[in-house]
């Protein structure tokens, strides 16, 4: 739920592997109270972290996903919810996919 440019509440309903559900859960906590611009910056940090293992700045509890880069098949699991939140913030209606995701 947005209040202007600020995310007041976030949640998810879905099924998937443990990594995707944990990532979605931590995402909902991380984005609350953030602006769209702040979430984009966080998305970039998380995306870089799960694809390279390099942590750029403070990502809080999301740091637990730094090791995912060692398992390319799981990178998509960790980043899917992040693509979904970015699509929602951009107002995109089409389904979100990580199929073009580079590992």
N, C-alpha and C positions, 0 to 999 in steps of 0.2 A: 504494500500500500504506500502510495506516494503522497506527500504533503508538499506541494510545490515541486521542488527539486530534491527533497530529502526523503529517503526511504524510512517510513515510520514503522513498518512491519514487513516481515518476509516469512515465508513458509514453503514447504514442498510436500507433495504427495507423490509417491512413486515406488517402484521396486527396482532392484539392481543389485550389483555386488556390494560387498561391505565398503570398498573404497569409494564408490560413487555415492552411497548413502551417507557415509561419514563426511565426505566433501560437501555434499548438499547441506547437511546439518550444520557444519561449521560455517559455511557460506551464509546461512540465514542469520547467524549471530554476528558475523563480521560486517554485514552490510547495513544492519539496522542503525539508523542515525546518520548514515553517510549520504553525501550528495551523489548524483549520477557521475560527476567528474571524479570524485574520490573512489567510487566503485570501479571506474575504468582504470584508474591508476593501480588499484589493488588487483584487478583482473590481470593486468600486465605483469605485475610482480609474481602472482601465483602461477600464471602461464609459464613465465621464464623459469621459475623454481621447479615446476614439475617436469619440464622438458630438459632442463640442463643440470638441475641439482644446486644451482647457485642461488643463494638467497640475497635479494636486493632490498635492504632495509627491513624494518620490523613488520612481520606478517602475523605476529602473535601465535595462536594455537595452530594456524595453518602450516607452520613450519614442519609439522609431522609428515607432510606430504613431500618434503624435499627428496626423500629416497626413492620416490616413485619413478624418477627418470631412469633408474637402473632396470626397470621392467617396462619396456616400450608398450607392451600390450595393455598395461594398466594406466598409462598416461591419459588415454581417452576417458577412462573411468573417473579419474580425479578431476578432469577439467570440464566434463559435460555440463554439470550444473552451472558452472561459471559462464559457459556459452549461452545457456538458457537465460540467466539473469541479464546478460548483456543484450540479448535479443529482446527481452521484455522491456528493458529500459529504453531501447531504441524504437519500440513500437512495432517490431517485426511480428508478423502473424504466422509465417511458415514454420514447419517443424525444425527443430535444432538438431544438427548432426555434427559429429566430430570426424566424419569420413575424410575430409580434406586436411585434417590435422597432421602436421609434420612431426615426426618423432625423431 
